[in-house]
Amino acid sequence: MKLTVINASVILKWHLPDEEYSQKAIGLLDKYISNDLDFIAPSLSEFEVINGLIIAQKRGRVEEKKIL
């Protein structure tokens, strides 16, 4: 299985379809789900994703119920 390093921007693209290259990011997620790929991410990614989703919600890009 191939190991890939991802960052918060890739994870945010899974939740924000209006982001550029979101379909490529979803393709990576599909490979992960089908066990063709494994991910590692920096330790701060969780906080960066939470922050990105909160900002996106404040800007009306994602509904609050989707990030709770």
Jmol script that loads the backbone (N, CA, C; Angstrom):
load data "model"
ATOM      1  N   MET A   1       0.850  -1.169   0.000  1.00  0.00           N
ATOM      2  CA  MET A   1       0.000   0.000   0.000  1.00  0.00           C
ATOM      3  C   MET A   1       0.900   1.238   0.000  1.00  0.00           C
ATOM      4  N   LYS A   2       0.531   2.210  -0.791  1.00  0.00           N
ATOM      5  CA  LYS A   2       1.290   3.444  -0.907  1.00  0.00           C
ATOM      6  C   LYS A   2       0.928   4.400   0.235  1.00  0.00           C
ATOM      7  N   LEU A   3       1.948   4.995   0.840  1.00  0.00           N
ATOM      8  CA  LEU A   3       1.749   5.947   1.932  1.00  0.00           C
ATOM      9  C   LEU A   3       1.899   7.357   1.389  1.00  0.00           C
ATOM     10  N   THR A   4       0.933   8.224   1.710  1.00  0.00           N
ATOM     11  CA  THR A   4       0.916   9.594   1.199  1.00  0.00           C
ATOM     12  C   THR A   4       0.761  10.571   2.359  1.00  0.00           C
ATOM     13  N   VAL A   5       1.549  11.628   2.324  1.00  0.00           N
ATOM     14  CA  VAL A   5       1.429  12.693   3.317  1.00  0.00           C
ATOM     15  C   VAL A   5       0.415  13.711   2.795  1.00  0.00           C
ATOM     16  N   ILE A   6      -0.580  14.010   3.623  1.00  0.00           N
ATOM     17  CA  ILE A   6      -1.571  15.023   3.255  1.00  0.00           C
ATOM     18  C   ILE A   6      -1.546  16.127   4.300  1.00  0.00           C
ATOM     19  N   ASN A   7      -2.053  17.283   3.922  1.00  0.00           N
ATOM     20  CA  ASN A   7      -2.156  18.368   4.884  1.00  0.00           C
ATOM     21  C   ASN A   7      -3.616  18.804   5.002  1.00  0.00           C
ATOM     22  N   ALA A   8      -3.837  19.806   5.820  1.00  0.00           N
ATOM     23  CA  ALA A   8      -5.208  20.255   6.098  1.00  0.00           C
ATOM     24  C   ALA A   8      -5.935  20.729   4.847  1.00  0.00           C
ATOM     25  N   SER A   9      -5.215  21.296   3.896  1.00  0.00           N
ATOM     26  CA  SER A   9      -5.888  21.801   2.695  1.00  0.00           C
ATOM     27  C   SER A   9      -6.535  20.670   1.906  1.00  0.00           C
ATOM     28  N   VAL A  10      -5.915  19.511   1.889  1.00  0.00           N
ATOM     29  CA  VAL A  10      -6.506  18.356   1.193  1.00  0.00           C
ATOM     30  C   VAL A  10      -7.762  17.895   1.935  1.00  0.00           C
ATOM     31  N   ILE A  11      -7.672  17.806   3.236  1.00  0.00           N
ATOM     32  CA  ILE A  11      -8.819  17.361   4.037  1.00  0.00           C
ATOM     33  C   ILE A  11      -9.978  18.343   3.892  1.00  0.00           C
ATOM     34  N   LEU A  12      -9.688  19.634   3.889  1.00  0.00           N
ATOM     35  CA  LEU A  12     -10.748  20.633   3.729  1.00  0.00           C
ATOM     36  C   LEU A  12     -11.427  20.517   2.368  1.00  0.00           C
ATOM     37  N   LYS A  13     -10.695  20.144   1.351  1.00  0.00           N
ATOM     38  CA  LYS A  13     -11.283  19.978   0.015  1.00  0.00           C
ATOM     39  C   LYS A  13     -12.331  18.863   0.000  1.00  0.00           C
ATOM     40  N   TRP A  14     -12.220  17.897   0.909  1.00  0.00           N
ATOM     41  CA  TRP A  14     -13.233  16.838   1.000  1.00  0.00           C
ATOM     42  C   TRP A  14     -14.575  17.407   1.447  1.00  0.00           C
ATOM     43  N   HIS A  15     -14.554  18.499   2.203  1.00  0.00           N
ATOM     44  CA  HIS A  15     -15.764  19.073   2.785  1.00  0.00           C
ATOM     45  C   HIS A  15     -16.231  20.354   2.098  1.00  0.00           C
ATOM     46  N   LEU A  16     -15.373  20.929   1.273  1.00  0.00           N
ATOM     47  CA  LEU A  16     -15.688  22.193   0.601  1.00  0.00           C
ATOM     48  C   LEU A  16     -15.572  21.994  -0.910  1.00  0.00           C
ATOM     49  N   PRO A  17     -16.643  21.540  -1.542  1.00  0.00           N
ATOM     50  CA  PRO A  17     -16.575  21.202  -2.969  1.00  0.00           C
ATOM     51  C   PRO A  17     -16.290  22.379  -3.893  1.00  0.00           C
ATOM     52  N   ASP A  18     -16.419  23.615  -3.389  1.00  0.00           N
ATOM     53  CA  ASP A  18     -16.122  24.768  -4.233  1.00  0.00           C
ATOM     54  C   ASP A  18     -14.623  25.082  -4.278  1.00  0.00           C
ATOM     55  N   GLU A  19     -13.826  24.341  -3.514  1.00  0.00           N
ATOM     56  CA  GLU A  19     -12.382  24.525  -3.526  1.00  0.00           C
ATOM     57  C   GLU A  19     -11.779  24.008  -4.836  1.00  0.00           C
ATOM     58  N   GLU A  20     -10.752  24.702  -5.299  1.00  0.00           N
ATOM     59  CA  GLU A  20     -10.035  24.250  -6.487  1.00  0.00           C
ATOM     60  C   GLU A  20      -9.389  22.894  -6.189  1.00  0.00           C
ATOM     61  N   TYR A  21      -9.448  22.000  -7.130  1.00  0.00           N
ATOM     62  CA  TYR A  21      -8.881  20.643  -7.043  1.00  0.00           C
ATOM     63  C   TYR A  21      -9.592  19.742  -6.035  1.00  0.00           C
ATOM     64  N   SER A  22     -10.819  20.086  -5.654  1.00  0.00           N
ATOM     65  CA  SER A  22     -11.533  19.236  -4.703  1.00  0.00           C
ATOM     66  C   SER A  22     -11.789  17.844  -5.266  1.00  0.00           C
ATOM     67  N   GLN A  23     -12.012  17.747  -6.578  1.00  0.00           N
ATOM     68  CA  GLN A  23     -12.242  16.418  -7.169  1.00  0.00           C
ATOM     69  C   GLN A  23     -10.995  15.542  -7.091  1.00  0.00           C
ATOM     70  N   LYS A  24      -9.819  16.144  -7.232  1.00  0.00           N
ATOM     71  CA  LYS A  24      -8.580  15.370  -7.076  1.00  0.00           C
ATOM     72  C   LYS A  24      -8.423  14.897  -5.635  1.00  0.00           C
ATOM     73  N   ALA A  25      -8.764  15.759  -4.686  1.00  0.00           N
ATOM     74  CA  ALA A  25      -8.683  15.385  -3.275  1.00  0.00           C
ATOM     75  C   ALA A  25      -9.671  14.258  -2.971  1.00  0.00           C
ATOM     76  N   ILE A  26     -10.852  14.329  -3.539  1.00  0.00           N
ATOM     77  CA  ILE A  26     -11.844  13.267  -3.343  1.00  0.00           C
ATOM     78  C   ILE A  26     -11.350  11.963  -3.969  1.00  0.00           C
ATOM     79  N   GLY A  27     -10.632  12.068  -5.068  1.00  0.00           N
ATOM     80  CA  GLY A  27     -10.030  10.879  -5.678  1.00  0.00           C
ATOM     81  C   GLY A  27      -9.049  10.205  -4.730  1.00  0.00           C
ATOM     82  N   LEU A  28      -8.263  11.007  -4.003  1.00  0.00           N
ATOM     83  CA  LEU A  28      -7.357  10.438  -2.998  1.00  0.00           C
ATOM     84  C   LEU A  28      -8.143   9.754  -1.884  1.00  0.00           C
ATOM     85  N   LEU A  29      -9.224  10.384  -1.452  1.00  0.00           N
ATOM     86  CA  LEU A  29     -10.065   9.795  -0.410  1.00  0.00           C
ATOM     87  C   LEU A  29     -10.664   8.475  -0.881  1.00  0.00           C
ATOM     88  N   ASP A  30     -11.101   8.419  -2.120  1.00  0.00           N
ATOM     89  CA  ASP A  30     -11.644   7.179  -2.679  1.00  0.00           C
ATOM     90  C   ASP A  30     -10.597   6.068  -2.661  1.00  0.00           C
ATOM     91  N   LYS A  31      -9.350   6.408  -3.000  1.00  0.00           N
ATOM     92  CA  LYS A  31      -8.273   5.407  -2.964  1.00  0.00           C
ATOM     93  C   LYS A  31      -8.006   4.937  -1.535  1.00  0.00           C
ATOM     94  N   TYR A  32      -8.124   5.855  -0.583  1.00  0.00           N
ATOM     95  CA  TYR A  32      -7.963   5.480   0.824  1.00  0.00           C
ATOM     96  C   TYR A  32      -9.073   4.517   1.250  1.00  0.00           C
ATOM     97  N   ILE A  33     -10.295   4.836   0.877  1.00  0.00           N
ATOM     98  CA  ILE A  33     -11.446   4.000   1.244  1.00  0.00           C
ATOM     99  C   ILE A  33     -11.329   2.606   0.641  1.00  0.00           C
ATOM    100  N   SER A  34     -10.783   2.526  -0.569  1.00  0.00           N
ATOM    101  CA  SER A  34     -10.638   1.221  -1.224  1.00  0.00           C
ATOM    102  C   SER A  34      -9.324   0.521  -0.849  1.00  0.00           C
ATOM    103  N   ASN A  35      -8.629   1.042   0.162  1.00  0.00           N
ATOM    104  CA  ASN A  35      -7.380   0.460   0.669  1.00  0.00           C
ATOM    105  C   ASN A  35      -6.253   0.424  -0.343  1.00  0.00           C
ATOM    106  N   ASP A  36      -6.267   1.331  -1.292  1.00  0.00           N
ATOM    107  CA  ASP A  36      -5.171   1.436  -2.248  1.00  0.00           C
ATOM    108  C   ASP A  36      -4.124   2.453  -1.798  1.00  0.00           C
ATOM    109  N   LEU A  37      -4.441   3.212  -0.752  1.00  0.00           N
ATOM    110  CA  LEU A  37      -3.600   4.316  -0.319  1.00  0.00           C
ATOM    111  C   LEU A  37      -3.763   4.483   1.184  1.00  0.00           C
ATOM    112  N   ASP A  38      -2.691   4.874   1.857  1.00  0.00           N
ATOM    113  CA  ASP A  38      -2.776   5.182   3.277  1.00  0.00           C
ATOM    114  C   ASP A  38      -2.260   6.600   3.486  1.00  0.00           C
ATOM    115  N   PHE A  39      -2.773   7.281   4.503  1.00  0.00           N
ATOM    116  CA  PHE A  39      -2.424   8.674   4.753  1.00  0.00           C
ATOM    117  C   PHE A  39      -1.670   8.826   6.070  1.00  0.00           C
ATOM    118  N   ILE A  40      -0.792   9.813   6.085  1.00  0.00           N
ATOM    119  CA  ILE A  40      -0.275  10.368   7.324  1.00  0.00           C
ATOM    120  C   ILE A  40      -0.406  11.878   7.183  1.00  0.00           C
ATOM    121  N   ALA A  41      -0.527  12.550   8.318  1.00  0.00           N
ATOM    122  CA  ALA A  41      -0.719  14.003   8.296  1.00  0.00           C
ATOM    123  C   ALA A  41       0.037  14.623   9.464  1.00  0.00           C
ATOM    124  N   PRO A  42       0.446  15.878   9.314  1.00  0.00           N
ATOM    125  CA  PRO A  42       1.108  16.572  10.424  1.00  0.00           C
ATOM    126  C   PRO A  42       0.213  16.603  11.661  1.00  0.00           C
ATOM    127  N   SER A  43       0.840  16.652  12.817  1.00  0.00           N
ATOM    128  CA  SER A  43       0.086  16.573  14.077  1.00  0.00           C
ATOM    129  C   SER A  43      -0.893  17.726  14.281  1.00  0.00           C
ATOM    130  N   LEU A  44      -0.656  18.868  13.684  1.00  0.00           N
ATOM    131  CA  LEU A  44      -1.558  20.014  13.848  1.00  0.00           C
ATOM    132  C   LEU A  44      -2.709  20.030  12.848  1.00  0.00           C
ATOM    133  N   SER A  45      -2.780  19.051  11.987  1.00  0.00           N
ATOM    134  CA  SER A  45      -3.812  19.029  10.937  1.00  0.00           C
ATOM    135  C   SER A  45      -5.219  19.106  11.505  1.00  0.00           C
ATOM    136  N   GLU A  46      -5.468  18.406  12.591  1.00  0.00           N
ATOM    137  CA  GLU A  46      -6.810  18.415  13.178  1.00  0.00           C
ATOM    138  C   GLU A  46      -7.246  19.842  13.529  1.00  0.00           C
ATOM    139  N   PHE A  47      -6.359  20.611  14.133  1.00  0.00           N
ATOM    140  CA  PHE A  47      -6.683  21.986  14.517  1.00  0.00           C
ATOM    141  C   PHE A  47      -6.835  22.887  13.290  1.00  0.00           C
ATOM    142  N   GLU A  48      -6.005  22.670  12.281  1.00  0.00           N
ATOM    143  CA  GLU A  48      -6.093  23.462  11.053  1.00  0.00           C
ATOM    144  C   GLU A  48      -7.398  23.194  10.320  1.00  0.00           C
ATOM    145  N   VAL A  49      -7.837  21.937  10.302  1.00  0.00           N
ATOM    146  CA  VAL A  49      -9.096  21.589   9.635  1.00  0.00           C
ATOM    147  C   VAL A  49     -10.272  22.204  10.392  1.00  0.00           C
ATOM    148  N   ILE A  50     -10.257  22.095  11.710  1.00  0.00           N
ATOM    149  CA  ILE A  50     -11.337  22.691  12.507  1.00  0.00           C
ATOM    150  C   ILE A  50     -11.412  24.189  12.250  1.00  0.00           C
ATOM    151  N   ASN A  51     -10.280  24.855  12.274  1.00  0.00           N
ATOM    152  CA  ASN A  51     -10.240  26.293  12.023  1.00  0.00           C
ATOM    153  C   ASN A  51     -10.754  26.612  10.616  1.00  0.00           C
ATOM    154  N   GLY A  52     -10.312  25.859   9.625  1.00  0.00           N
ATOM    155  CA  GLY A  52     -10.752  26.082   8.251  1.00  0.00           C
ATOM    156  C   GLY A  52     -12.245  25.914   8.087  1.00  0.00           C
ATOM    157  N   LEU A  53     -12.825  24.915   8.759  1.00  0.00           N
ATOM    158  CA  LEU A  53     -14.267  24.691   8.675  1.00  0.00           C
ATOM    159  C   LEU A  53     -15.050  25.794   9.376  1.00  0.00           C
ATOM    160  N   ILE A  54     -14.541  26.274  10.501  1.00  0.00           N
ATOM    161  CA  ILE A  54     -15.215  27.371  11.207  1.00  0.00           C
ATOM    162  C   ILE A  54     -15.215  28.624  10.342  1.00  0.00           C
ATOM    163  N   ILE A  55     -14.100  28.931   9.736  1.00  0.00           N
ATOM    164  CA  ILE A  55     -14.023  30.108   8.854  1.00  0.00           C
ATOM    165  C   ILE A  55     -14.953  29.930   7.651  1.00  0.00           C
ATOM    166  N   ALA A  56     -14.967  28.735   7.063  1.00  0.00           N
ATOM    167  CA  ALA A  56     -15.852  28.474   5.924  1.00  0.00           C
ATOM    168  C   ALA A  56     -17.316  28.631   6.322  1.00  0.00           C
ATOM    169  N   GLN A  57     -17.661  28.194   7.520  1.00  0.00           N
ATOM    170  CA  GLN A  57     -19.042  28.332   7.999  1.00  0.00           C
ATOM    171  C   GLN A  57     -19.386  29.801   8.179  1.00  0.00           C
ATOM    172  N   LYS A  58     -18.484  30.575   8.740  1.00  0.00           N
ATOM    173  CA  LYS A  58     -18.734  32.011   8.941  1.00  0.00           C
ATOM    174  C   LYS A  58     -18.908  32.747   7.613  1.00  0.00           C
ATOM    175  N   ARG A  59     -18.255  32.248   6.579  1.00  0.00           N
ATOM    176  CA  ARG A  59     -18.358  32.865   5.254  1.00  0.00           C
ATOM    177  C   ARG A  59     -19.507  32.280   4.427  1.00  0.00           C
ATOM    178  N   GLY A  60     -20.275  31.384   5.024  1.00  0.00           N
ATOM    179  CA  GLY A  60     -21.435  30.816   4.346  1.00  0.00           C
ATOM    180  C   GLY A  60     -21.108  29.743   3.324  1.00  0.00           C
ATOM    181  N   ARG A  61     -19.938  29.139   3.417  1.00  0.00           N
ATOM    182  CA  ARG A  61     -19.529  28.119   2.455  1.00  0.00           C
ATOM    183  C   ARG A  61     -19.947  26.721   2.876  1.00  0.00           C
ATOM    184  N   VAL A  62     -20.275  26.538   4.141  1.00  0.00           N
ATOM    185  CA  VAL A  62     -20.692  25.240   4.655  1.00  0.00           C
ATOM    186  C   VAL A  62     -21.655  25.483   5.810  1.00  0.00           C
ATOM    187  N   GLU A  63     -22.655  24.625   5.924  1.00  0.00           N
ATOM    188  CA  GLU A  63     -23.641  24.759   6.993  1.00  0.00           C
ATOM    189  C   GLU A  63     -23.056  24.312   8.321  1.00  0.00           C
ATOM    190  N   GLU A  64     -23.463  24.989   9.380  1.00  0.00           N
ATOM    191  CA  GLU A  64     -22.952  24.668  10.708  1.00  0.00           C
ATOM    192  C   GLU A  64     -23.208  23.209  11.082  1.00  0.00           C
ATOM    193  N   LYS A  65     -24.369  22.685  10.703  1.00  0.00           N
ATOM    194  CA  LYS A  65     -24.693  21.299  11.087  1.00  0.00           C
ATOM    195  C   LYS A  65     -23.737  20.301  10.436  1.00  0.00           C
ATOM    196  N   LYS A  66     -23.084  20.657   9.356  1.00  0.00           N
ATOM    197  CA  LYS A  66     -22.134  19.745   8.706  1.00  0.00           C
ATOM    198  C   LYS A  66     -20.785  19.717   9.397  1.00  0.00           C
ATOM    199  N   ILE A  67     -20.517  20.714  10.235  1.00  0.00           N
ATOM    200  CA  ILE A  67     -19.210  20.735  10.887  1.00  0.00           C
ATOM    201  C   ILE A  67     -19.281  20.388  12.366  1.00  0.00           C
ATOM    202  N   LEU A  68     -20.454  20.143  12.876  1.00  0.00           N
ATOM    203  CA  LEU A  68     -20.579  19.775  14.308  1.00  0.00           C
ATOM    204  C   LEU A  68     -20.341  18.313  14.523  1.00  0.00           C
TER     205      LEU A  68
END
end "model"
wireframe off; spacefill off
backbone 0.3
color backbone group
